[in-house]
Amino acid sequence: MSITGIASARHKLARAEHHIADLEQGVRSFADANPIEIHALWKPSATHRGELDCEVIALTEPADVPEVWSLITGDALTCLRATLDHAVYPHARQFPTFASRTKPGGGANTFKEIYSPAVTEIIESSQPYHSEVPHHDPIAVLAALVNMDKHRQLLVTNGFTTQVLIMQPKGYEITNQEPQRGENLAKGDVIFKYRIRPTGVGDVKFEYHRHLLTEPVIDIPETDGYRPLVPLLKDIHTRVGDILDQLTVAGLP
């Protein structure tokens, strides 16, 4: 006997969670084994008298991320997309996803009633076009990445997240800090920029962590940036799970 509807959707959602957990464990082990050595350089500020400009740079070339991460990511995303599609089948061929209320050639994006008015309302309220930035909505990102994965391997690369690099300040205060972009990290890249001001109390001792943990990021279609991979997958999983719960409460079998 074949399994369809909500029961099948929950199997897909659970499988996606399994893929994400495997990926997260691999990412953590990889980051611990491949830290990036960093170094701080500072000089008198050219714009703020009495202060110092500091740049934290990468001294070592980041290791290439394992190619299998792109494949696992694709598997997780496919399961998440299938979760939505299985939930509405056989009442609809697929879960509709619209980032815009209008079609590229004009006219409104519409869909017929699916199962019941209550279920249809949940599906409509879940559309990315309700978001302030539709293409960044988790469901829109899911649709875009799954479509890309059908045609080419997803682009997962090494990046880094904002981390506490400076230890407890001694003899100075931080007056400005500017984290740099967190993708495509390479040797010699500036990771952080700081401006510091000596307090005049005690010696200035600038201490910082000498290594940076990398974090994989993924290229998001139709946007101008990358997103940290594992947090993005978790966000999508949470959103899909929430929609599935709402459809279940609405009586979708």
N, C-alpha and C positions, 0 to 999 in steps of 0.2 A: 504494500500500500504506500503510495507516494505521500509525502508530507508537503503541505502548501500553507500559505497564509502566515499568520502570526507565529505558529510553532516553527515553521521553516525559517522565518526571519530571525527568531531568537537563536537558532543554531548558527546562522551566519554571523550574528552579532558576537556570539561567544567565540567563534573561530577568529574573528577579527581581533578580539581582545587577546587571544593566544598569540597571534602574530606580533601585536604591539608589545606584549610582555617579553617575547623572545628578542625583539629588536632593542628594547630598552636595556635588557641585560647585556647584550652585545655592545651597545654604545657605551655603557658604564665601564665594562672591562677594557674596551679600546681606549677610552679617555684616560683611565688610570695607567695604562701601559705606554701611552704616547703623549705625555705632557709637552707643552711648548715652553722652552726656556725663554725668559724675557729679561730685558735690561732697561733701566731708567736713565735717561739723559736729561740734564737740566742746564739752564743758562739764564742770565738776567732777562727779565721780561722787557720786550721792546715797547710794550704799550702801557705797562703798569709799573711805575717807579717803586722800587723797594721790594718788588716781588720776583719770583722765579717761575719760568715756564718749564714744564717737565713733559717729556714724551716717553711713553713706555712702548718699546718695540719688541718684535719677535726676533729671537736670535737663531732659532732653528726652523727648518722647513717642516711643516705639518705632514704627518704620514697620510697617504691616500686612504680614503675610507674604503672598506671592503665593498666590492661590487655587489655582493649578495644583498646588501642593505636596500638597494633600489628594487630588487626583486621581492624582498619581504614586504617592503612598503607597498608595492603594486598589489601583492596578494591581500594585504590588510584592507587597502582601499576598495578592491574589488568585492570583498566580503561585506564591507560597509554599504556600498552601493546596492549590492544584492539584498541586503537586509531590507532596504526600503522597497525594492521591487517585489520581493517575495511577500512582503506584508500586504500589498494591494492586489496581488494576483490571486484568483483569476478575474477579479472585478475590473482590473485595468492591466494593460500590457506592462506598464512600468510606472514608477512614481514620478510624476511630472516635476521638473525643476526649471524655474525661470529666474534669471538674474535681472530681467527687465519686464515691465508690464506690456511692452510693445515688441512686435516682431521687427527684425532688421529692415524688411521691406515695407513696413507700415502695418497697421492693424494691431489689435490687441491679442496678447497671449491669453488664451482661455482653455479650460478643460471641462469635460462633462462631469456630472455628478458621479462620484465613486462610492458605491455601496449605500451610503445614506447622507443626508445633509450634514450630520454631525461629523462624519469622517471627512467629507469634502471640505468642511470648514477648517479642520485641523491641517489638512494638506495645503489649503490656500494660505493659512496663517504661517506655514513653515517655509514659504517661498522666499528666496534670497532678496527679491526686490523690496521686501519690507525693511531690509537693513539700510543703515546710512551709507555704507560702502558695500553694495551688493556683491562685488567680485571677491570681497574678503570674507563673506559669510561662509561658515563651515560647510553648508550644503552646496554652495556654488563652487567652493574650492574642491570639494569631493568630486563633483561632476566634471570639473575641468581636468583634474589630475587623472581620473579614470579614463577620460577620453584621450588624454595624452599618452597614457600607458598602453592604449590599444595600438599606438602608432610608433612609439619609440620608448626607450628606457627612460625612466624618470631621472632627473638630474639631482642627485644627492651629493653634497660636497662638504668639506670641512669648514667649520666656522667656530665661533665662540660666543658665549653669552656674557652679559655684564656680570663681572665677579668683583668681589672685594679684593683689590690688589694691594692697597696701602695698609700697613699695620697701624696701630694706634699712633697718631701724630705726636711727635716730641719736638717742642720748640718752634712749631709753626702751625698755621691753620690753612686748610684748603679753601681757596676763594673761588675756584671754578674747576669743573671737571667735564670732559667731553668724551664719552665713549664713542669709538669709531664704528663703522659698519661691521657687521658680524658674519660676513660670508666671504668665501674665497680667500681665506687667510693664507699669507705667504711669508717667507722669511724676509725680514726687513720692514714689514708693515707696521704702522703705528696703531697700537691697540687702544691706548688711552692718552688723553692730553689733560694735564693738570696745571693749575696755577696756584702757587703757594706763597704765603706771606709769613716771614719769621715773626714770632711774637715778642722777641727780645728777652724771653725768660729761658735761661739754660741754652745749651748747645742745640743747634738744628741737627736732628738725626732722622734722615729719610729712610725708613725701612719698608720694604715691600716684599710680597711673595714672589719667589724667583721662577715660578712655573704657572702656566695657564692651562686649564683643562679645556679641551676642544669639545665642540658639540656639533653634530651634523645638522645641516640646514637643507631645505629643499626649495627649488625654484617653483614659484607659483605662477601658472599661466594667467595672462591678462592683467597682471599687476606689475609693479616695478621693483619687486623685492623678493627676498627669501624669507622663510619662516623656520624656526627651530623644528626639526623633524618630529621628535617624539611628542612634545607638547601639542603640536598641531594634530597629530593622529589621535591623541587623547581627547582633544576638543571636539573633533569630528565624531569620535565614538560616543562621547557624552550627548552630543546633539542628536545623533541618530537614535540612541537609546531613549532619549526623552520623547522623540516623535513616536517611537514604537509603543512606549507606555501610554501615550495619549490615545493612539489608535486602538489599543487594547481596551482602555476604559470606555471608549466610544462604541464598543461592541463589534469591532471588526474581527471576524473569526480567523 
